[in-house]
Amino acid sequence: MKNPIIKSTMTKRLAITAIAMFAIMMGISAIAPAMADRATAPGHNKIDICHFDDEEIQYVLISIPEKAVRAHEKNHDMDIIPAPEDGCPVIEPEPVDTDSDGLTDGDEVNIHGTDPLNSDTDGGGISDGDEVNVDGTDPLDALDDLVIITP
């Protein structure tokens, strides 16, 4: 049989622990609103900014304390801007035309099936861009390239 004194002592300790934990929880919930009020006091406000992310090559919306904005600007060489209501701006990459034939690399690969590294994919003497944009011929068929007659 268990010793009744030990059982009584353990019960009292558990009761005291439960009361203490309840008091702590109640104290925290009473303190939390005060902390929230302090966090929104002047100088503690967070503001939204658009921060340029070099890895993603785009602006990312972040919230930082109002007091930290100047330090953030100095540390990031002016790669932040105030966040507009409609969100951070999207940066569209410039279209690339590696072979300078008048067709973007993306269009050559995805639409026309031409070689973005060769300005005349079919080797017929007319650039892929001229065949598509000017002559209306097939940049993959050398036989339909229009012949330029010079006087």
Stockholm file with secondary structure:
# STOCKHOLM 1.0

chainA/1-151         MKNPIIKSTMTKRLAITAIAMFAIMMGISAIAPAMADRATAPGHNKIDICHFDDEEIQYVLISIPEKAVRAHEKNHDMDIIPAPEDGCPVIEPEPVDTDSDGLTDGDEVNIHGTDPLNSDTDGGGISDGDEVNVDGTDPLDALDDLVIITP
#=GR chainA/1-151 SS CCCHHHHHHHHHHHHHHHHHHHHHHHHHHHHHHHHHHHHTSTTCCEEEEEEEETTTTEEEEEEEEGGGHHHHHHHTTTCEEECCTTCSCCCCCCCCCTTCSSSCHHHIIIIICCCTTCSCTTCSSSCHHHIIIIICCCTTCGGGCCCCCCC
#=GC SS_cons         CCCHHHHHHHHHHHHHHHHHHHHHHHHHHHHHHHHHHHHTSTTCCEEEEEEEETTTTEEEEEEEEGGGHHHHHHHTTTCEEECCTTCSCCCCCCCCCTTCSSSCHHHIIIIICCCTTCSCTTCSSSCHHHIIIIICCCTTCGGGCCCCCCC
//
